[in-house]
Every structure is written in C-alpha cells, then in structure tokens.
Amino acid sequence: MYSKNVVEFVTVANEYCTTIEHVGHHNAENNLGKLQKILPLLYLKASVLPPVERMMDEELEKFVSELDYNALQQKWLQQLGEHDSFYEVFDPNIQFGDETVTASVSENLMDIYQELKDFVTAYSIGNEDVMNDSLAECVFHFGEFWGQQVVNVLRAVHMLVVNDIDFSEESNDEDFAPGKGNPKWLDNFWGTNEEED
C-alpha cells in the first residue's frame, strides 16, 4: 500500500481529480493543457501498479454521487461547447461495420474521475483492508475500461490543444441560462432553441 509505485499513482490520481473539480477556476485552454500532461502520466503510473488481491468480502463504499458526476460533467460540457464530441475508433460495436460512433470528452473525463475519486477517497481513509481493496478494484477497472478511456480521450484533448481552438465565445459568457442567447449547443442541450421560420 505504501510502495513507490502506489504512492506515485495516488499522487497523480489526486492531481487529476483536482483538475476535474477545478474546471471553473481556469479557462478551457489551461484545463486542456493540464489534461494533456496528466492523462499520459496517469496511464503510465496505473500501468506499473502491481496486481492486487482483494481481502474483504463486502463491497467498497462509493463516494461520487450521480449529482456530483452530472454537475461536474455539465461544467466541462459548458466549457468545451461544440468541441466536446469526438469520433470513437475503438468501440467494439464498430470494429466490423461502416458506421461511426461519437464519444464525449466530458463524459470520458467524468468516467475516469469517478473511478479515481472513489479510489483516492477510500485510500485516504487509512484502513489498510479498504486501501488494499480499493487499489485492487482500481487496477482491475483500469484493465477493463478506464485505461482505454484515458487513451481515447487523450486523442481528443491532443487535437484540441494542438489545433489551438478558440474557446472564448463559449467560455467568456458568465450569464448562461435557458433561452438567453446562449451558444447553439447549449440551447439544444436545454431544449430552448427556437425553430427558424
């Protein structure tokens, strides 16, 4: 529980969670620049974690509520605007088909956040059985899904950073509200867009 690799992973996971939670403290360019650096490091630190066996029979407590998830996702969605979606190329449903699947940057970021926040919070409790099992669960889920989500969303973050997208139109308006002349994507989200005559 206190090995160098585990402690370094906890540190990076905590930094990722802080970045996700403080989305409103920085503009989109700064947030994406941070993610461009944290996501590869997160993947690296998770990939060198040792295999861990569970010690307890009972399920671990979850700390990220649906409300927390949705509130943070909406903040990221608001900041990224129309740049939130990207084409998913590793969806198993499209391996042998011609159709394309669109994924959401904010949703991928939140799925990773939910996994890591539950882990970091459980780890910080200090009970070694809980710490062990939360690490075992996090390592298992890394292989099952969130590791793939890290590399998928990194592609989208990379493109947004290197293409020097201007987010100023979406992120500088402090008065976002339904039907108040918001960007089209936000009115579509709220269902308040008016049909053109």
Rosetta constraint file for C-alpha pairs under 8 A:
AtomPair CA 1 CA 6 HARMONIC 6.41 0.50
AtomPair CA 1 CA 7 HARMONIC 7.72 0.50
AtomPair CA 1 CA 128 HARMONIC 7.47 0.50
AtomPair CA 1 CA 131 HARMONIC 7.02 0.50
AtomPair CA 1 CA 132 HARMONIC 6.51 0.50
AtomPair CA 2 CA 6 HARMONIC 6.27 0.50
AtomPair CA 2 CA 7 HARMONIC 5.97 0.50
AtomPair CA 3 CA 7 HARMONIC 6.17 0.50
AtomPair CA 4 CA 8 HARMONIC 6.07 0.50
AtomPair CA 5 CA 9 HARMONIC 6.15 0.50
AtomPair CA 5 CA 45 HARMONIC 6.96 0.50
AtomPair CA 5 CA 48 HARMONIC 6.90 0.50
AtomPair CA 5 CA 49 HARMONIC 6.14 0.50
AtomPair CA 6 CA 10 HARMONIC 6.17 0.50
AtomPair CA 6 CA 49 HARMONIC 6.40 0.50
AtomPair CA 7 CA 11 HARMONIC 6.22 0.50
AtomPair CA 8 CA 12 HARMONIC 6.31 0.50
AtomPair CA 8 CA 45 HARMONIC 6.94 0.50
AtomPair CA 9 CA 13 HARMONIC 5.95 0.50
AtomPair CA 9 CA 42 HARMONIC 7.08 0.50
AtomPair CA 9 CA 45 HARMONIC 5.16 0.50
AtomPair CA 9 CA 46 HARMONIC 6.26 0.50
AtomPair CA 9 CA 49 HARMONIC 7.87 0.50
AtomPair CA 10 CA 14 HARMONIC 5.98 0.50
AtomPair CA 10 CA 120 HARMONIC 6.53 0.50
AtomPair CA 11 CA 15 HARMONIC 6.27 0.50
AtomPair CA 12 CA 16 HARMONIC 6.19 0.50
AtomPair CA 12 CA 38 HARMONIC 7.27 0.50
AtomPair CA 12 CA 41 HARMONIC 7.31 0.50
AtomPair CA 12 CA 42 HARMONIC 6.03 0.50
AtomPair CA 12 CA 45 HARMONIC 7.72 0.50
AtomPair CA 13 CA 17 HARMONIC 6.28 0.50
AtomPair CA 13 CA 42 HARMONIC 6.63 0.50
AtomPair CA 13 CA 116 HARMONIC 6.05 0.50
AtomPair CA 13 CA 117 HARMONIC 7.79 0.50
AtomPair CA 13 CA 120 HARMONIC 7.12 0.50
AtomPair CA 14 CA 18 HARMONIC 6.19 0.50
AtomPair CA 14 CA 116 HARMONIC 7.65 0.50
AtomPair CA 14 CA 117 HARMONIC 7.46 0.50
AtomPair CA 14 CA 120 HARMONIC 6.49 0.50
AtomPair CA 15 CA 19 HARMONIC 6.21 0.50
AtomPair CA 15 CA 38 HARMONIC 7.88 0.50
AtomPair CA 16 CA 20 HARMONIC 6.32 0.50
AtomPair CA 16 CA 35 HARMONIC 7.71 0.50
AtomPair CA 16 CA 38 HARMONIC 6.52 0.50
AtomPair CA 16 CA 39 HARMONIC 7.87 0.50
AtomPair CA 16 CA 42 HARMONIC 7.96 0.50
AtomPair CA 16 CA 113 HARMONIC 7.47 0.50
AtomPair CA 17 CA 21 HARMONIC 6.13 0.50
AtomPair CA 17 CA 113 HARMONIC 5.91 0.50
AtomPair CA 17 CA 116 HARMONIC 7.09 0.50
AtomPair CA 17 CA 117 HARMONIC 6.26 0.50
AtomPair CA 18 CA 22 HARMONIC 6.03 0.50
AtomPair CA 19 CA 23 HARMONIC 6.39 0.50
AtomPair CA 19 CA 31 HARMONIC 7.23 0.50
AtomPair CA 19 CA 34 HARMONIC 7.57 0.50
AtomPair CA 19 CA 35 HARMONIC 7.82 0.50
AtomPair CA 20 CA 72 HARMONIC 7.57 0.50
AtomPair CA 20 CA 109 HARMONIC 7.71 0.50
AtomPair CA 20 CA 110 HARMONIC 7.89 0.50
AtomPair CA 20 CA 113 HARMONIC 7.21 0.50
AtomPair CA 21 CA 72 HARMONIC 6.85 0.50
AtomPair CA 22 CA 26 HARMONIC 7.42 0.50
AtomPair CA 23 CA 27 HARMONIC 7.69 0.50
AtomPair CA 23 CA 31 HARMONIC 6.72 0.50
AtomPair CA 23 CA 75 HARMONIC 6.95 0.50
AtomPair CA 23 CA 76 HARMONIC 6.69 0.50
AtomPair CA 24 CA 75 HARMONIC 7.18 0.50
AtomPair CA 26 CA 30 HARMONIC 6.04 0.50
AtomPair CA 26 CA 31 HARMONIC 6.24 0.50
AtomPair CA 27 CA 31 HARMONIC 6.29 0.50
AtomPair CA 27 CA 79 HARMONIC 7.63 0.50
AtomPair CA 27 CA 171 HARMONIC 7.13 0.50
AtomPair CA 28 CA 32 HARMONIC 5.97 0.50
AtomPair CA 28 CA 79 HARMONIC 6.02 0.50
AtomPair CA 28 CA 80 HARMONIC 6.67 0.50
AtomPair CA 28 CA 167 HARMONIC 6.60 0.50
AtomPair CA 28 CA 171 HARMONIC 7.40 0.50
AtomPair CA 29 CA 33 HARMONIC 6.07 0.50
AtomPair CA 29 CA 161 HARMONIC 7.15 0.50
AtomPair CA 29 CA 167 HARMONIC 7.51 0.50
AtomPair CA 30 CA 34 HARMONIC 6.26 0.50
AtomPair CA 31 CA 35 HARMONIC 6.30 0.50
AtomPair CA 32 CA 36 HARMONIC 6.04 0.50
AtomPair CA 32 CA 157 HARMONIC 6.25 0.50
AtomPair CA 32 CA 160 HARMONIC 7.67 0.50
AtomPair CA 32 CA 161 HARMONIC 6.58 0.50
AtomPair CA 33 CA 37 HARMONIC 6.73 0.50
AtomPair CA 33 CA 161 HARMONIC 6.63 0.50
AtomPair CA 34 CA 38 HARMONIC 6.14 0.50
AtomPair CA 35 CA 39 HARMONIC 5.64 0.50
AtomPair CA 35 CA 154 HARMONIC 7.94 0.50
AtomPair CA 35 CA 157 HARMONIC 7.29 0.50
AtomPair CA 36 CA 40 HARMONIC 7.28 0.50
AtomPair CA 36 CA 154 HARMONIC 6.76 0.50
AtomPair CA 36 CA 157 HARMONIC 6.31 0.50
AtomPair CA 36 CA 158 HARMONIC 6.36 0.50
AtomPair CA 36 CA 161 HARMONIC 7.82 0.50
AtomPair CA 37 CA 41 HARMONIC 6.75 0.50
AtomPair CA 38 CA 42 HARMONIC 5.90 0.50
AtomPair CA 39 CA 43 HARMONIC 6.24 0.50
AtomPair CA 39 CA 150 HARMONIC 6.28 0.50
AtomPair CA 39 CA 151 HARMONIC 7.74 0.50
AtomPair CA 39 CA 154 HARMONIC 6.58 0.50
AtomPair CA 40 CA 44 HARMONIC 6.18 0.50
AtomPair CA 40 CA 150 HARMONIC 7.80 0.50
AtomPair CA 40 CA 151 HARMONIC 7.70 0.50
AtomPair CA 40 CA 154 HARMONIC 7.68 0.50
AtomPair CA 41 CA 45 HARMONIC 6.07 0.50
AtomPair CA 42 CA 46 HARMONIC 6.09 0.50
AtomPair CA 43 CA 47 HARMONIC 6.05 0.50
AtomPair CA 43 CA 147 HARMONIC 6.57 0.50
AtomPair CA 43 CA 150 HARMONIC 6.81 0.50
AtomPair CA 43 CA 151 HARMONIC 7.77 0.50
AtomPair CA 44 CA 48 HARMONIC 6.66 0.50
AtomPair CA 45 CA 49 HARMONIC 6.80 0.50
AtomPair CA 46 CA 139 HARMONIC 7.12 0.50
AtomPair CA 46 CA 142 HARMONIC 7.35 0.50
AtomPair CA 49 CA 139 HARMONIC 7.24 0.50
AtomPair CA 51 CA 136 HARMONIC 7.20 0.50
AtomPair CA 51 CA 139 HARMONIC 7.25 0.50
AtomPair CA 52 CA 132 HARMONIC 7.32 0.50
AtomPair CA 52 CA 133 HARMONIC 7.85 0.50
AtomPair CA 52 CA 135 HARMONIC 7.12 0.50
AtomPair CA 52 CA 136 HARMONIC 4.85 0.50
AtomPair CA 52 CA 139 HARMONIC 7.66 0.50
AtomPair CA 53 CA 132 HARMONIC 7.86 0.50
AtomPair CA 53 CA 133 HARMONIC 7.40 0.50
AtomPair CA 53 CA 136 HARMONIC 6.11 0.50
AtomPair CA 54 CA 132 HARMONIC 6.79 0.50
AtomPair CA 54 CA 133 HARMONIC 4.96 0.50
AtomPair CA 54 CA 136 HARMONIC 6.04 0.50
AtomPair CA 54 CA 137 HARMONIC 7.96 0.50
AtomPair CA 55 CA 129 HARMONIC 6.33 0.50
AtomPair CA 55 CA 132 HARMONIC 7.27 0.50
AtomPair CA 55 CA 133 HARMONIC 6.36 0.50
AtomPair CA 56 CA 129 HARMONIC 6.92 0.50
AtomPair CA 56 CA 130 HARMONIC 7.93 0.50
AtomPair CA 56 CA 133 HARMONIC 7.07 0.50
AtomPair CA 60 CA 130 HARMONIC 7.40 0.50
AtomPair CA 60 CA 133 HARMONIC 7.66 0.50
AtomPair CA 60 CA 134 HARMONIC 7.08 0.50
AtomPair CA 61 CA 118 HARMONIC 7.95 0.50
AtomPair CA 61 CA 122 HARMONIC 7.71 0.50
AtomPair CA 62 CA 118 HARMONIC 5.74 0.50
AtomPair CA 63 CA 117 HARMONIC 7.37 0.50
AtomPair CA 63 CA 118 HARMONIC 5.36 0.50
AtomPair CA 63 CA 121 HARMONIC 7.24 0.50
AtomPair CA 64 CA 68 HARMONIC 6.07 0.50
AtomPair CA 64 CA 69 HARMONIC 6.66 0.50
AtomPair CA 64 CA 114 HARMONIC 6.00 0.50
AtomPair CA 64 CA 117 HARMONIC 6.97 0.50
AtomPair CA 64 CA 118 HARMONIC 6.39 0.50
AtomPair CA 65 CA 69 HARMONIC 6.26 0.50
AtomPair CA 66 CA 70 HARMONIC 6.08 0.50
AtomPair CA 67 CA 71 HARMONIC 5.99 0.50
AtomPair CA 68 CA 72 HARMONIC 6.22 0.50
AtomPair CA 69 CA 73 HARMONIC 6.06 0.50
AtomPair CA 69 CA 110 HARMONIC 6.54 0.50
AtomPair CA 69 CA 114 HARMONIC 7.23 0.50
AtomPair CA 70 CA 74 HARMONIC 6.10 0.50
AtomPair CA 71 CA 75 HARMONIC 6.54 0.50
AtomPair CA 72 CA 76 HARMONIC 6.42 0.50
AtomPair CA 72 CA 110 HARMONIC 7.56 0.50
AtomPair CA 73 CA 77 HARMONIC 5.98 0.50
AtomPair CA 73 CA 106 HARMONIC 5.63 0.50
AtomPair CA 73 CA 107 HARMONIC 6.44 0.50
AtomPair CA 73 CA 110 HARMONIC 6.29 0.50
AtomPair CA 74 CA 78 HARMONIC 5.88 0.50
AtomPair CA 74 CA 106 HARMONIC 7.95 0.50
AtomPair CA 75 CA 79 HARMONIC 6.24 0.50
AtomPair CA 76 CA 80 HARMONIC 6.07 0.50
AtomPair CA 76 CA 106 HARMONIC 5.59 0.50
AtomPair CA 77 CA 81 HARMONIC 5.69 0.50
AtomPair CA 77 CA 84 HARMONIC 6.33 0.50
AtomPair CA 77 CA 106 HARMONIC 5.79 0.50
AtomPair CA 78 CA 170 HARMONIC 7.39 0.50
AtomPair CA 78 CA 171 HARMONIC 7.30 0.50
AtomPair CA 78 CA 186 HARMONIC 7.35 0.50
AtomPair CA 79 CA 167 HARMONIC 7.65 0.50
AtomPair CA 79 CA 170 HARMONIC 6.56 0.50
AtomPair CA 79 CA 171 HARMONIC 5.36 0.50
AtomPair CA 80 CA 84 HARMONIC 5.27 0.50
AtomPair CA 80 CA 167 HARMONIC 7.17 0.50
AtomPair CA 80 CA 170 HARMONIC 7.50 0.50
AtomPair CA 80 CA 171 HARMONIC 7.83 0.50
AtomPair CA 81 CA 170 HARMONIC 6.23 0.50
AtomPair CA 81 CA 183 HARMONIC 7.99 0.50
AtomPair CA 81 CA 185 HARMONIC 6.56 0.50
AtomPair CA 81 CA 186 HARMONIC 7.42 0.50
AtomPair CA 82 CA 185 HARMONIC 6.17 0.50
AtomPair CA 83 CA 160 HARMONIC 7.81 0.50
AtomPair CA 84 CA 104 HARMONIC 5.52 0.50
AtomPair CA 84 CA 105 HARMONIC 5.12 0.50
AtomPair CA 84 CA 106 HARMONIC 6.41 0.50
AtomPair CA 85 CA 102 HARMONIC 6.29 0.50
AtomPair CA 85 CA 103 HARMONIC 5.50 0.50
AtomPair CA 85 CA 104 HARMONIC 4.49 0.50
AtomPair CA 85 CA 105 HARMONIC 5.95 0.50
AtomPair CA 86 CA 102 HARMONIC 5.52 0.50
AtomPair CA 86 CA 103 HARMONIC 5.37 0.50
AtomPair CA 86 CA 104 HARMONIC 6.34 0.50
AtomPair CA 86 CA 105 HARMONIC 7.15 0.50
AtomPair CA 86 CA 156 HARMONIC 6.30 0.50
AtomPair CA 87 CA 100 HARMONIC 6.83 0.50
AtomPair CA 87 CA 101 HARMONIC 5.82 0.50
AtomPair CA 87 CA 102 HARMONIC 4.54 0.50
AtomPair CA 87 CA 103 HARMONIC 6.03 0.50
AtomPair CA 88 CA 100 HARMONIC 7.23 0.50
AtomPair CA 88 CA 101 HARMONIC 5.37 0.50
AtomPair CA 88 CA 102 HARMONIC 5.52 0.50
AtomPair CA 88 CA 103 HARMONIC 5.72 0.50
AtomPair CA 88 CA 152 HARMONIC 7.39 0.50
AtomPair CA 89 CA 94 HARMONIC 7.61 0.50
AtomPair CA 89 CA 100 HARMONIC 7.73 0.50
AtomPair CA 89 CA 101 HARMONIC 7.43 0.50
AtomPair CA 90 CA 94 HARMONIC 7.61 0.50
AtomPair CA 90 CA 95 HARMONIC 7.35 0.50
AtomPair CA 90 CA 152 HARMONIC 7.88 0.50
AtomPair CA 91 CA 95 HARMONIC 6.92 0.50
AtomPair CA 91 CA 101 HARMONIC 7.40 0.50
AtomPair CA 93 CA 97 HARMONIC 7.56 0.50
AtomPair CA 94 CA 98 HARMONIC 6.88 0.50
AtomPair CA 94 CA 99 HARMONIC 6.43 0.50
AtomPair CA 94 CA 100 HARMONIC 6.90 0.50
AtomPair CA 94 CA 101 HARMONIC 7.47 0.50
AtomPair CA 103 CA 107 HARMONIC 7.89 0.50
AtomPair CA 103 CA 108 HARMONIC 7.79 0.50
AtomPair CA 104 CA 108 HARMONIC 6.17 0.50
AtomPair CA 105 CA 109 HARMONIC 6.11 0.50
AtomPair CA 105 CA 153 HARMONIC 5.99 0.50
AtomPair CA 105 CA 156 HARMONIC 7.09 0.50
AtomPair CA 105 CA 157 HARMONIC 7.87 0.50
AtomPair CA 106 CA 110 HARMONIC 6.13 0.50
AtomPair CA 107 CA 111 HARMONIC 6.15 0.50
AtomPair CA 108 CA 112 HARMONIC 6.37 0.50
AtomPair CA 108 CA 149 HARMONIC 6.14 0.50
AtomPair CA 108 CA 150 HARMONIC 7.77 0.50
AtomPair CA 108 CA 153 HARMONIC 6.46 0.50
AtomPair CA 109 CA 113 HARMONIC 6.07 0.50
AtomPair CA 109 CA 150 HARMONIC 7.96 0.50
AtomPair CA 109 CA 153 HARMONIC 7.36 0.50
AtomPair CA 110 CA 114 HARMONIC 5.93 0.50
AtomPair CA 111 CA 115 HARMONIC 6.51 0.50
AtomPair CA 111 CA 146 HARMONIC 7.29 0.50
AtomPair CA 112 CA 116 HARMONIC 6.23 0.50
AtomPair CA 112 CA 146 HARMONIC 5.77 0.50
AtomPair CA 112 CA 149 HARMONIC 7.19 0.50
AtomPair CA 112 CA 150 HARMONIC 7.30 0.50
AtomPair CA 113 CA 117 HARMONIC 5.71 0.50
AtomPair CA 114 CA 118 HARMONIC 6.13 0.50
AtomPair CA 115 CA 119 HARMONIC 6.35 0.50
AtomPair CA 115 CA 138 HARMONIC 6.91 0.50
AtomPair CA 115 CA 146 HARMONIC 7.81 0.50
AtomPair CA 116 CA 120 HARMONIC 5.96 0.50
AtomPair CA 116 CA 138 HARMONIC 7.39 0.50
AtomPair CA 117 CA 121 HARMONIC 5.93 0.50
AtomPair CA 118 CA 122 HARMONIC 6.11 0.50
AtomPair CA 119 CA 123 HARMONIC 5.95 0.50
AtomPair CA 119 CA 134 HARMONIC 5.48 0.50
AtomPair CA 119 CA 135 HARMONIC 6.73 0.50
AtomPair CA 119 CA 138 HARMONIC 6.58 0.50
AtomPair CA 120 CA 124 HARMONIC 6.09 0.50
AtomPair CA 121 CA 125 HARMONIC 6.69 0.50
AtomPair CA 122 CA 126 HARMONIC 7.89 0.50
AtomPair CA 122 CA 130 HARMONIC 6.53 0.50
AtomPair CA 122 CA 131 HARMONIC 6.20 0.50
AtomPair CA 122 CA 134 HARMONIC 6.43 0.50
AtomPair CA 123 CA 127 HARMONIC 7.70 0.50
AtomPair CA 123 CA 130 HARMONIC 6.93 0.50
AtomPair CA 123 CA 131 HARMONIC 4.52 0.50
AtomPair CA 123 CA 132 HARMONIC 7.98 0.50
AtomPair CA 123 CA 134 HARMONIC 6.77 0.50
AtomPair CA 123 CA 135 HARMONIC 7.71 0.50
AtomPair CA 124 CA 131 HARMONIC 7.70 0.50
AtomPair CA 125 CA 130 HARMONIC 7.88 0.50
AtomPair CA 125 CA 131 HARMONIC 7.62 0.50
AtomPair CA 126 CA 130 HARMONIC 7.76 0.50
AtomPair CA 126 CA 131 HARMONIC 6.79 0.50
AtomPair CA 127 CA 131 HARMONIC 6.04 0.50
AtomPair CA 128 CA 132 HARMONIC 5.91 0.50
AtomPair CA 129 CA 133 HARMONIC 6.17 0.50
AtomPair CA 130 CA 134 HARMONIC 5.92 0.50
AtomPair CA 131 CA 135 HARMONIC 6.15 0.50
AtomPair CA 132 CA 136 HARMONIC 6.17 0.50
AtomPair CA 133 CA 137 HARMONIC 6.06 0.50
AtomPair CA 134 CA 138 HARMONIC 6.07 0.50
AtomPair CA 135 CA 139 HARMONIC 6.07 0.50
AtomPair CA 136 CA 140 HARMONIC 6.16 0.50
AtomPair CA 137 CA 141 HARMONIC 6.08 0.50
AtomPair CA 138 CA 142 HARMONIC 6.03 0.50
AtomPair CA 139 CA 143 HARMONIC 6.65 0.50
AtomPair CA 140 CA 144 HARMONIC 6.33 0.50
AtomPair CA 141 CA 145 HARMONIC 5.77 0.50
AtomPair CA 141 CA 146 HARMONIC 6.25 0.50
AtomPair CA 141 CA 147 HARMONIC 7.79 0.50
AtomPair CA 142 CA 146 HARMONIC 4.89 0.50
AtomPair CA 142 CA 147 HARMONIC 4.63 0.50
AtomPair CA 142 CA 148 HARMONIC 7.74 0.50
AtomPair CA 143 CA 147 HARMONIC 5.98 0.50
AtomPair CA 143 CA 148 HARMONIC 7.79 0.50
AtomPair CA 144 CA 148 HARMONIC 7.94 0.50
AtomPair CA 145 CA 149 HARMONIC 6.44 0.50
AtomPair CA 146 CA 150 HARMONIC 6.19 0.50
AtomPair CA 147 CA 151 HARMONIC 6.72 0.50
AtomPair CA 148 CA 152 HARMONIC 6.10 0.50
AtomPair CA 149 CA 153 HARMONIC 5.97 0.50
AtomPair CA 150 CA 154 HARMONIC 6.02 0.50
AtomPair CA 151 CA 155 HARMONIC 6.61 0.50
AtomPair CA 152 CA 156 HARMONIC 7.12 0.50
AtomPair CA 153 CA 157 HARMONIC 6.19 0.50
AtomPair CA 154 CA 158 HARMONIC 5.87 0.50
AtomPair CA 155 CA 159 HARMONIC 6.35 0.50
AtomPair CA 156 CA 160 HARMONIC 6.30 0.50
AtomPair CA 157 CA 161 HARMONIC 6.15 0.50
AtomPair CA 158 CA 162 HARMONIC 6.07 0.50
AtomPair CA 159 CA 163 HARMONIC 5.80 0.50
AtomPair CA 160 CA 164 HARMONIC 6.41 0.50
AtomPair CA 160 CA 165 HARMONIC 6.00 0.50
AtomPair CA 161 CA 165 HARMONIC 7.00 0.50
AtomPair CA 167 CA 171 HARMONIC 6.00 0.50
AtomPair CA 168 CA 172 HARMONIC 5.53 0.50
AtomPair CA 169 CA 173 HARMONIC 7.29 0.50
AtomPair CA 170 CA 183 HARMONIC 6.59 0.50
AtomPair CA 175 CA 180 HARMONIC 7.98 0.50
AtomPair CA 176 CA 180 HARMONIC 6.98 0.50
AtomPair CA 176 CA 182 HARMONIC 6.16 0.50
AtomPair CA 177 CA 182 HARMONIC 7.15 0.50
AtomPair CA 178 CA 182 HARMONIC 7.45 0.50
AtomPair CA 178 CA 187 HARMONIC 6.36 0.50
AtomPair CA 178 CA 190 HARMONIC 6.20 0.50
AtomPair CA 178 CA 192 HARMONIC 6.00 0.50
AtomPair CA 179 CA 187 HARMONIC 6.56 0.50
AtomPair CA 179 CA 192 HARMONIC 5.38 0.50
AtomPair CA 179 CA 193 HARMONIC 6.87 0.50
AtomPair CA 181 CA 187 HARMONIC 7.97 0.50
AtomPair CA 182 CA 186 HARMONIC 6.17 0.50
AtomPair CA 182 CA 187 HARMONIC 6.10 0.50
AtomPair CA 183 CA 187 HARMONIC 6.57 0.50
AtomPair CA 184 CA 188 HARMONIC 6.10 0.50
AtomPair CA 184 CA 193 HARMONIC 7.22 0.50
AtomPair CA 185 CA 189 HARMONIC 6.21 0.50
AtomPair CA 186 CA 190 HARMONIC 6.24 0.50
AtomPair CA 187 CA 191 HARMONIC 5.76 0.50
AtomPair CA 187 CA 192 HARMONIC 5.06 0.50
AtomPair CA 187 CA 193 HARMONIC 4.95 0.50
AtomPair CA 188 CA 192 HARMONIC 6.39 0.50
AtomPair CA 188 CA 193 HARMONIC 5.67 0.50
